[in-house]
Amino acid sequence: MMDLVIKNGLVCTENGVIKGGIAIKDGIIQEIASDEMLPDAKTTYDAKGQIVFPGIIEPHSHLGLQDLTPETYVSNLKTETRAAAQGGVTTLNTTTLFGSPPIQEKLDIAIGGTDKIYSDVKFYVAPGNEDHLKELPALFEQGVTAFKFLLAYRGEGAKIFGMDEAGLDTAFMYNAFREVGKLGGSAFAMIHAEDPAIFEFITPEVMEEETDNYLAAFNKARPNITEAIDLAKGAYIARDTNCHLYVVHISAHETVDLLKFFKEQGMDITGETCIHYLMHSCDDEIFRNNDDLAKFAKVNPAIRKDEDRERLWKAINEGVITCVGTDHVAFTRDKKLDPGFWETSPGCGDGLSVLLPLMFSEGVTKGRITLDMLRKILCENPAKAFGIYPKKGTIAVGSDADIVIIDPDKEMTIDYKESESSNEFSIYQDWKVKGVPTATFLRGHLVAENYKIVDEEPRGKIIKEKFPVRM
């Protein structure tokens, strides 16, 4: 007797779409079959002919950035995993707190806050000094596979992240990548690629110019080449140190072309972009004479131009960019609106609850990508990148029963007030999307339905698996 059978669906597997359903016991997928071949179960859920999809894997998010305190971080673990679950995200990869104390202390704070999480969580860390590098083997033994290096920060910004004011130079990168490479298996280095020397030089000049579009000015102040330069530097160092490289939030067309070149050379490198770069352009008319929206959309790297947005969509279809995430943060409105544009904190706000509906609506519904490509970039590929496949990221016998059911015809208007996130704005406010999640299951438990949390018992767990699977 199974615990749960989901029937009458279009089940998206790696081998194609199967009309039928899945059988689940003890949180694990036991069978995938046509409805008439499914076994009996204690509970049956009718998918009503909708799409039965693997739970979404969020590869890249940040908690606690509102004030960088342990209290806010722990609070975010609850609110942001609820937002994740309502939007079909069943696994959240996220940083621990930043700062100079030992990473283990920050990881312990994060782990201590996971008694009230509504999606599964896997932590990655941001080494910022030589002492942090000494911790890498012990962290890897605890299931940390990703080590993020923030190349874009110097001065006061670097100090916040626990780095020297000079930032992370190439000598540190080389040593850090070498240490990550020694770990082997599923360990990898993530980089925020933006050369600070260039944008620090340009920004004061741009700030003096008059503008009716602050987002376009920000793009000019932090140009595309800053990202491409750091990708090139990181790729060659990673190759020389036998370190797998994961480039987060790719925004620029030059970076895409470089990434394609390096992949064609056989380099061990993964590229990710984020929904705000796929959905927005600084050329969009809506940003003109709209200072508040520009502040909400301020993010590092900057939201680019039309040609960059189109190149990113093309790169997904080419298999050059293989993961899509949100770079999610949670800010109050005053955190973003009270300072001037140049002073306000970077971060686009709530992406977790809208990642799937936006990518389905703008990608699948509008014909930019196929349903199978959506499955790869939101599920399979991020799971492989973070060493949690095939436990996560796929509908297969033996995998966790993390499932999201999608109604491809259902329409929804995005409203940040309906999100479980503590974030208080959305750059997608009032967007109409078609193709939305109607149910989210975490290891066979119905957690959310019709964009509402329906199970108040926090069933999320920390994921420590580290399977060495690459794309």
Phi and psi in degrees as a GROMACS rama.xvg file:
@    title "Ramachandran Plot"
@    xaxis  label "Phi"
@    yaxis  label "Psi"
@TYPE xy
-78.5906  159.061  MET-2
-77.2139  -39.5149  ASP-3
-148.259  138.069  LEU-4
-122.28  126.758  VAL-5
-100.789  119.554  ILE-6
-123.228  173.232  LYS-7
58.1118  48.3626  ASN-8
-130.592  174.358  GLY-9
-107.85  98.6476  LEU-10
-85.3577  120.126  VAL-11
-90.5726  107.254  CYS-12
-114.325  174.37  THR-13
-69.3695  -16.4046  GLU-14
-102.108  12.7247  ASN-15
117.012  -175.378  GLY-16
-94.8832  128.999  VAL-17
-113.388  128.652  ILE-18
-81.5409  115.418  LYS-19
155.727  -127.495  GLY-20
-166.154  -165.724  GLY-21
-134.614  150.52  ILE-22
-112.605  137.181  ALA-23
-130.481  136.852  ILE-24
-143.405  134.677  LYS-25
54.6677  34.6534  ASP-26
79.4263  4.73203  GLY-27
-117.995  141.022  ILE-28
-69.9825  124.253  ILE-29
-103.498  -36.6278  GLN-30
-146.487  150.516  GLU-31
-129.308  118.183  ILE-32
-157.521  170.78  ALA-33
-65.8553  158.537  SER-34
-55.496  -41.7326  ASP-35
-70.104  -17.405  GLU-36
-97.8582  -4.39255  MET-37
-73.9424  143.756  LEU-38
-76.7959  171.546  PRO-39
-70.2104  153.955  ASP-40
-146.777  158.737  ALA-41
-63.9783  -36.2129  LYS-42
-132.776  138.502  THR-43
-120.951  134.019  THR-44
-117.885  125.257  TYR-45
-88.9476  115.106  ASP-46
-77.3891  -7.22293  ALA-47
57.6758  36.3106  LYS-48
77.7136  6.02619  GLY-49
-84.3225  176.122  GLN-50
-81.0439  128.132  ILE-51
-102.333  111.727  VAL-52
-120.81  151.019  PHE-53
-62.2521  148.966  PRO-54
-58.3433  141.674  GLY-55
-74.1291  141.655  ILE-56
-106.677  113.074  ILE-57
-84.3835  115.797  GLU-58
-84.6417  -11.9954  PRO-59
-158.329  105.456  HIS-60
-150.982  167.167  SER-61
-136.098  128.822  HIS-62
-109.998  154.712  LEU-63
77.4175  11.1218  GLY-64
-77.0916  -11.2484  LEU-65
-56.3275  -46.3091  GLN-66
-142.571  5.97909  ASP-67
60.1584  31.5941  LEU-68
-105.164  152.778  THR-69
-58.4614  -36.0247  PRO-70
-62.6951  -45.016  GLU-71
-67.4901  -38.0296  THR-72
-60.1335  -48.4895  TYR-73
-64.9214  -39.7718  VAL-74
-61.7263  -41.1414  SER-75
-63.4472  -33.4633  ASN-76
-56.2064  -38.3404  LEU-77
-75.3819  -54.483  LYS-78
-66.2908  -41.2093  THR-79
-76.8494  -30.0413  GLU-80
-72.985  -27.8571  THR-81
-66.067  -43.1951  ARG-82
-62.184  -39.3028  ALA-83
-60.0535  -49.9435  ALA-84
-62.0045  -39.9007  ALA-85
-66.2609  -26.7435  GLN-86
-96.1289  7.36249  GLY-87
91.4671  5.3643  GLY-88
-88.3336  115.554  VAL-89
-102.945  -14.4122  THR-90
-134.233  127.981  THR-91
-116.999  115.114  LEU-92
-90.0638  127.496  ASN-93
-149.584  156.633  THR-94
-72.5933  159.937  THR-95
-84.3052  -174.128  THR-96
-63.0277  153.977  LEU-97
-93.7504  170.386  PHE-98
132.781  172.287  GLY-99
-83.7171  -21.1615  SER-100
-58.1497  165.697  PRO-101
-52.6253  141.412  PRO-102
-60.4125  -34.5728  ILE-103
-57.7721  -37.8364  GLN-104
-62.777  -41.3987  GLU-105
-70.8667  -36.647  LYS-106
-65.1795  -39.114  LEU-107
-63.1047  -39.0981  ASP-108
-61.8584  -44.3951  ILE-109
-63.2672  -47.0689  ALA-110
-62.5323  -37.5648  ILE-111
-64.9764  -17.7678  GLY-112
-97.7466  8.30558  GLY-113
-94.8819  18.6074  THR-114
-80.945  -10.8783  ASP-115
-134.063  60.5788  LYS-116
-117.238  147.482  ILE-117
-111.389  -3.95712  TYR-118
-131.102  164.558  SER-119
-72.2093  152.64  ASP-120
-132.247  136.66  VAL-121
-124.924  129.869  LYS-122
-95.3088  141.307  PHE-123
-122.774  164.144  TYR-124
-128.606  165.424  VAL-125
-125.481  86.5747  ALA-126
-63.4503  133.035  PRO-127
-125.858  -1.27242  GLY-128
-155.458  174.115  ASN-129
-63.5311  -35.3745  GLU-130
-62.7082  -38.0634  ASP-131
-61.3632  -37.5801  HIS-132
-63.0588  -30.4548  LEU-133
-67.2109  -19.8051  LYS-134
-85.0793  -11.6851  GLU-135
-56.4558  -47.0175  LEU-136
-59.4657  -41.931  PRO-137
-67.3948  -37.3727  ALA-138
-66.2791  -40.442  LEU-139
-62.763  -38.4642  PHE-140
-63.0688  -26.2956  GLU-141
-87.7334  3.53091  GLN-142
102.991  2.14852  GLY-143
-78.8359  120.16  VAL-144
-111.103  -18.8013  THR-145
-114.037  134.037  ALA-146
-127.965  112.081  PHE-147
-96.6787  134.055  LYS-148
-117.567  120.201  PHE-149
-92.8462  87.3351  LEU-150
-75.6912  -13.3753  LEU-151
-88.7608  -0.473123  ALA-152
-116.389  133.042  TYR-153
-138.72  172.677  ARG-154
65.8736  -139.766  GLY-155
-63.4997  -36.6024  GLU-156
-60.7935  -39.1044  GLY-157
-66.1369  -38.891  ALA-158
-62.8094  -36.5473  LYS-159
-59.4479  -36.3556  ILE-160
-89.9311  8.49046  PHE-161
83.4437  19.1828  GLY-162
-107.227  163.979  MET-163
-65.1501  151.929  ASP-164
-58.3578  -24.1249  GLU-165
-74.109  -10.3075  ALA-166
81.5365  -163.622  GLY-167
-101.899  106.567  LEU-168
-84.1515  177.341  ASP-169
-67.7259  -29.4141  THR-170
-64.6848  -43.5201  ALA-171
-64.3218  -43.838  PHE-172
-56.7335  -45.4685  MET-173
-61.7089  -46.3541  TYR-174
-64.8477  -43.4947  ASN-175
-64.12  -46.3697  ALA-176
-63.015  -37.2896  PHE-177
-62.6173  -41.041  ARG-178
-68.0499  -38.7127  GLU-179
-65.8603  -41.8039  VAL-180
-60.2241  -33.914  GLY-181
-64.7458  -26.6491  LYS-182
-68.63  -31.06  LEU-183
66.4706  -161.69  GLY-184
56.6407  -128.659  GLY-185
-96.2274  10.024  SER-186
-70.1267  142.623  ALA-187
-155.445  161.423  PHE-188
-100.457  133.368  ALA-189
-103.892  144.172  MET-190
-130.672  138.328  ILE-191
-89.2206  104.969  HIS-192
-92.464  107.394  ALA-193
-163.409  111.885  GLU-194
-71.2891  113.913  ASP-195
-72.4315  -27.422  PRO-196
-60.4913  -36.5161  ALA-197
-73.4064  -50.893  ILE-198
-72.4677  -25.5603  PHE-199
-66.3733  -32.1152  GLU-200
-74.0424  -41.0705  PHE-201
-81.128  -37.9269  ILE-202
-54.1693  -46.7458  THR-203
-58.0087  -35.3758  PRO-204
-65.2398  -44.4937  GLU-205
-67.3908  -35.6098  VAL-206
-62.63  -25.3005  MET-207
-79.9745  -14.4892  GLU-208
-84.8217  145.707  GLU-209
-75.9945  145.743  GLU-210
-151.294  149.419  THR-211
-108.206  8.31679  ASP-212
-145.577  92.0589  ASN-213
-64.883  -29.9063  TYR-214
-67.7138  -38.4756  LEU-215
-66.8914  -37.5547  ALA-216
-64.1572  -39.5734  ALA-217
-64.8598  -40.0345  PHE-218
-61.2156  -40.0946  ASN-219
-66.3285  -36.0867  LYS-220
-73.4487  -27.2418  ALA-221
-124.422  74.3686  ARG-222
-67.3652  164.854  PRO-223
-52.9303  -38.1431  ASN-224
-65.3762  -22.7468  ILE-225
-62.2189  -36.9403  THR-226
-73.0042  -44.659  GLU-227
-63.9977  -39.3464  ALA-228
-62.0011  -45.8299  ILE-229
-70.4827  -31.5217  ASP-230
-62.3904  -46.8877  LEU-231
-59.7503  -46.0656  ALA-232
-60.888  -47.425  LYS-233
-64.5268  -39.4155  GLY-234
-64.3496  -44.734  ALA-235
-69.0586  -38.2251  TYR-236
-66.0974  -41.5147  ILE-237
-62.3667  -41.8568  ALA-238
-62.6078  -40.2099  ARG-239
-72.633  -21.8837  ASP-240
-108.486  8.08542  THR-241
57.2837  47.6562  ASN-242
-121.595  125.548  CYS-243
-68.4984  135.529  HIS-244
-114.372  134.17  LEU-245
-122.771  116.92  TYR-246
-98.8157  115.504  VAL-247
-82.6265  161.619  VAL-248
32.4209  58.179  HIS-249
-67.4963  132.851  ILE-250
-125.164  -22.3538  SER-251
-110.322  145.812  ALA-252
-66.2819  -31.9335  HIS-253
-63.3051  -37.6202  GLU-254
-65.8352  -40.6186  THR-255
-60.0876  -45.5946  VAL-256
-64.3092  -39.1353  ASP-257
-65.2572  -43.561  LEU-258
-58.8699  -43.6823  LEU-259
-60.1927  -43.183  LYS-260
-59.5444  -48.2613  PHE-261
-65.5069  -37.9507  PHE-262
-66.3439  -37.7823  LYS-263
-66.9872  -23.7375  GLU-264
-82.4237  -1.1478  GLN-265
86.9288  13.2101  GLY-266
-70.9815  148.189  MET-267
-86.4518  86.0322  ASP-268
-144.566  139.12  ILE-269
-121.221  137.864  THR-270
-115.748  135.529  GLY-271
-122.728  143.481  GLU-272
-123.073  177.246  THR-273
-126.229  160.097  CYS-274
-62.4873  -32.0879  ILE-275
-67.0065  -28.1423  HIS-276
-77.8394  -26.4774  TYR-277
-83.3126  -27.364  LEU-278
-95.3439  -28.238  MET-279
-122.933  158.127  HIS-280
-136.84  144.504  SER-281
-68.2347  -10.65  CYS-282
-80.8042  -11.9432  ASP-283
-59.3037  133.252  ASP-284
-59.8191  -26.8523  GLU-285
-63.3383  -20.6984  ILE-286
-85.9197  -9.68298  PHE-287
-74.4234  131.628  ARG-288
53.6496  36.6934  ASN-289
-135.73  76.7864  ASN-290
-65.3467  -36.4878  ASP-291
-64.0867  -46.5083  ASP-292
-64.9107  -36.37  LEU-293
-62.0768  -39.8502  ALA-294
-64.0823  -43.3166  LYS-295
-61.7492  -33.4414  PHE-296
-92.9327  0.753782  ALA-297
-69.2364  124.102  LYS-298
-153.706  152.715  VAL-299
-107.825  126.078  ASN-300
-64.6484  167.359  PRO-301
-69.3157  153.278  ALA-302
-67.6187  127.829  ILE-303
-93.0989  -159.627  ARG-304
-93.5792  175.841  LYS-305
-54.5435  -44.7717  ASP-306
-63.9272  -31.6028  GLU-307
-70.6062  -43.9492  ASP-308
-58.8072  -46.6049  ARG-309
-66.5978  -35.0228  GLU-310
-66.2571  -34.3701  ARG-311
-65.8744  -44.3894  LEU-312
-61.4722  -42.2996  TRP-313
-63.4076  -38.7658  LYS-314
-63.7612  -33.124  ALA-315
-63.1873  -46.3179  ILE-316
-67.713  -27.4767  ASN-317
-78.6452  -10.8907  GLU-318
77.1175  17.0279  GLY-319
-82.7927  -50.896  VAL-320
-93.8737  124.026  ILE-321
-117.205  -4.69956  THR-322
-135.427  144.347  CYS-323
-128.833  130.487  VAL-324
-134.385  -159.48  GLY-325
-121.904  -24.6057  THR-326
55.1834  37.8431  ASP-327
-60.8847  136.657  HIS-328
-134.594  169.584  VAL-329
-131.421  111.006  ALA-330
-122.182  151.534  PHE-331
-77.7822  162.442  THR-332
-63.2174  -40.4739  ARG-333
-68.6043  -28.0122  ASP-334
-59.089  -36.526  LYS-335
-90.8086  -36.6096  LYS-336
-90.8728  -29.3325  LEU-337
-65.7816  -43.6185  ASP-338
-73.1786  166.662  PRO-339
-70.0241  169.946  GLY-340
-57.3043  -46.7473  PHE-341
-70.3826  -20.7497  TRP-342
-96.4341  -18.8231  GLU-343
-68.5679  152.317  THR-344
-68.7066  140.248  SER-345
-75.8645  145.391  PRO-346
144.716  129.727  GLY-347
-87.2637  -6.77275  CYS-348
91.0605  -152.69  GLY-349
-66.3445  115.71  ASP-350
-118.916  -18.9392  GLY-351
-62.5746  -42.8702  LEU-352
-79.0892  -10.789  SER-353
-119.414  -1.79615  VAL-354
-54.6208  -53.9713  LEU-355
-66.0416  -51.8051  LEU-356
-62.1056  -35.109  PRO-357
-66.8758  -46.247  LEU-358
-68.3666  -34.3205  MET-359
-68.9832  -47.4816  PHE-360
-67.5847  -51.0339  SER-361
-80.5448  -22.9922  GLU-362
-96.1143  -66.9891  GLY-363
-73.5161  -51.6051  VAL-364
-60.529  -37.3214  THR-365
-90.398  4.35626  LYS-366
79.11  14.4237  GLY-367
-75.562  -34.834  ARG-368
-139.221  162.283  ILE-369
-86.0556  165.968  THR-370
-61.1842  -38.8792  LEU-371
-67.3091  -36.5857  ASP-372
-65.64  -38.1279  MET-373
-59.2267  -43.2183  LEU-374
-59.5916  -41.0714  ARG-375
-67.8114  -47.4752  LYS-376
-78.2076  -21.9751  ILE-377
-102.819  -14.2331  LEU-378
-129.269  -73.7403  CYS-379
-60.6477  -51.7951  GLU-380
-65.1916  -46.189  ASN-381
-61.1023  -36.2202  PRO-382
-64.0312  -41.6221  ALA-383
-65.8756  -42.1162  LYS-384
-60.636  -39.3358  ALA-385
-95.1182  9.40409  PHE-386
73.4888  26.9419  GLY-387
-118.986  10.049  ILE-388
-93.2048  138.434  TYR-389
-96.1622  11.3001  PRO-390
-58.3306  -40.0902  LYS-391
-123.545  164.053  LYS-392
87.7491  3.75249  GLY-393
-153.67  153.609  THR-394
-99.2611  101.876  ILE-395
-151.717  152.95  ALA-396
-60.558  128.101  VAL-397
98.2534  -13.2297  GLY-398
-84.7389  158.431  SER-399
-59.501  142.128  ASP-400
-83.9524  62.0716  ALA-401
-93.6572  110.492  ASP-402
-133.792  139.837  ILE-403
-125.136  131.894  VAL-404
-98.6999  130.736  ILE-405
-118.82  128.933  ILE-406
-94.591  108.04  ASP-407
-68.7321  -15.2894  PRO-408
-103.472  -10.0578  ASP-409
-76.0132  138.274  LYS-410
-110.185  151.473  GLU-411
-149.12  144.108  MET-412
-102.95  123.508  THR-413
-70.8282  131.479  ILE-414
-142.723  115.116  ASP-415
-58.8684  -24.5319  TYR-416
-69.6664  -18.0786  LYS-417
-89.6525  -8.25285  GLU-418
-79.9023  146.638  SER-419
-75.4434  -10.3474  GLU-420
-64.5217  149.908  SER-421
-79.3895  -4.8744  SER-422
-66.1171  142.81  ASN-423
-113.455  28.0769  GLU-424
-162.511  169.215  PHE-425
-149.837  134.221  SER-426
-79.7271  1.28142  ILE-427
-112.885  16.0283  TYR-428
-54.1387  129.9  GLN-429
70.9273  8.38389  ASP-430
-67.6049  138.868  TRP-431
-98.8329  125.304  LYS-432
-120.507  153.353  VAL-433
-128.292  119.541  LYS-434
109.105  90.3553  GLY-435
-131.971  154.424  VAL-436
-70.1758  136.294  PRO-437
-111.358  -15.7063  THR-438
-157.783  140.773  ALA-439
-125.933  125.678  THR-440
-113.132  132.163  PHE-441
-113.237  111.35  LEU-442
48.7643  44.9067  ARG-443
83.7855  -0.945029  GLY-444
-97.5439  129.568  HIS-445
-72.8844  110.397  LEU-446
-98.7603  -39.2699  VAL-447
-139.971  148.146  ALA-448
-146.897  131.421  GLU-449
50.8375  45.3966  ASN-450
70.2683  19.1103  TYR-451
-127.375  141.755  LYS-452
-71.2639  126.015  ILE-453
-114.923  -5.45686  VAL-454
-127.397  108.276  ASP-455
-80.6157  -3.36309  GLU-456
-80.0962  119.155  GLU-457
-71.9243  110.998  PRO-458
-104.796  3.83869  ARG-459
-68.2321  152.293  GLY-460
-131.992  160.824  LYS-461
-80.5651  132.675  ILE-462
-97.5187  125.338  ILE-463
-117.971  -2.62672  LYS-464
-60.66  151.851  GLU-465
-148.148  69.3371  LYS-466
-76.8083  128.923  PHE-467
-79.5387  69.5381  PRO-468
-110.991  128.795  VAL-469
-114.677  159.891  ARG-470
